Amino acid sequence: MAENENRVSAVQEAPDSPQEPAALDTPPSEMPVYEPARPVRRVGTLTMGLALVVVGAALCVGLFFPNVDFLLLFKLSPLVLVALGCEVIFAASTAKGMRLKYDFLSMFVCFLLIVTALGAACVPVALQYAGPGRSAAEQRVEQELYEATYARLKGNGDIVNVTYDVHLGELRTPEDVTGAADLKAGDYVGVSAELKGTWATREEFVAACRPVIEAVRATGVRDPYISLYMRESRDTEIPLYSLAVEGSYQADMTAEQLAQCVTERIYVDDAGYYMDAEELAGWQSEQSSAARDAELEALEAEWQARLDEAEAAAEQARAEAEERVAQVQAEADERVAQAQADADSRVAEAQANAAA
């Protein structure tokens, strides 16, 4: 009972006003301020994702439609940077209280995926320009041109063989060329014809080459390169003629004009093979240079022999002079010794006489 009465009295004695809080040990200005974490917005993920979608869709279309121009896709690739810049501007203008974070890792990975995918897609396209299909198309055109030429030259006894060499232009695909009629200005066509026989003049050789030139032009090929040459004969006294016809302008020349373009090669016995005028001049220049060098070497050897002979003679003369000097010196020493002995004997004789 007494304890309860004490509690009641304590409550009655308590003041009506609220109790003041205890003083703070830290001033309010120094207390840490905790701000709530701002949400993060990634920039670049949307653009890279859209780029993957576009590239993947283009690759799928390319699988079903091989004629898709992937070069156009490469030309439009800078639009990825434009889209990324638009995304950055949009994120910066709409990010209210949000922190922007550029997703460089995602950009790099997507870039690698895009480059790899486009590179793999370009492999079939590259094979069209430098694959077996291109070689097969060139061989097909070569065979067609050969058959057309053979049909016109069959029975010509002067012709041994005719070969064609076709190279398509850089941007030509096998699908573009199904035959000789599809050849264009950028395609290269070379013709090589071997002739047998003997011709006394260049004009006669040109007359023998004319049927080949006309047969090649009849195929419709634009500006072919035609090489005509003689087969080597066992008779080395017969010169070898060759003619190179390039383009329609040279093919339209007269016999006299083509004769001036003929290259004549003669057999040089000392060299052991055929040479044209330019090669012969060069070979003769080399031979004259070699002969001149050999002459200079022989002259140098002769003067060296003479010099060695003169040095040997001088050495022998030196040895003889030294021997003569030594002989004279010995004779002089002998005379001096004899004179000294005579003087000593005379002195002794005089002393003996004086003592007597």
HELIX and SHEET records of a PDB file:
HELIX    1   1 ALA A    2  GLU A   13  1                                  12    
HELIX    2   2 PRO A   28  GLU A   30  5                                   3    
HELIX    3   3 THR A   45  PHE A   64  1                                  20    
HELIX    4   4 PHE A   70  LYS A   75  1                                   6    
HELIX    5   5 LEU A   79  THR A   94  1                                  16    
HELIX    6   6 PHE A  104  ALA A  130  1                                  27    
HELIX    7   7 PRO A  132  LEU A  153  1                                  22    
HELIX    8   8 PRO A  174  ASP A  176  5                                   3    
HELIX    9   9 ALA A  180  ASP A  182  5                                   3    
HELIX   10  10 ARG A  202  ALA A  218  1                                  17    
HELIX   11  11 GLY A  247  ALA A  251  1                                   5    
HELIX   12  12 ALA A  255  CYS A  261  1                                   7    
HELIX   13  13 ALA A  277  ALA A  355  1                                  79    
SHEET    1   A 2 VAL A  40  VAL A  43  0                                        
SHEET    2   A 2 ARG A  99  TYR A 102  1                                        
SHEET    1   B 6 ILE A 159  HIS A 167  0                                        
SHEET    2   B 6 TYR A 188  LEU A 195 -1                                        
SHEET    3   B 6 TYR A 225  MET A 230  1                                        
SHEET    4   B 6 LEU A 240  GLU A 246 -1                                        
SHEET    5   B 6 THR A 263  VAL A 268 -1                                        
SHEET    6   B 6 TYR A 273  MET A 275 -1                                        
END                                                                             
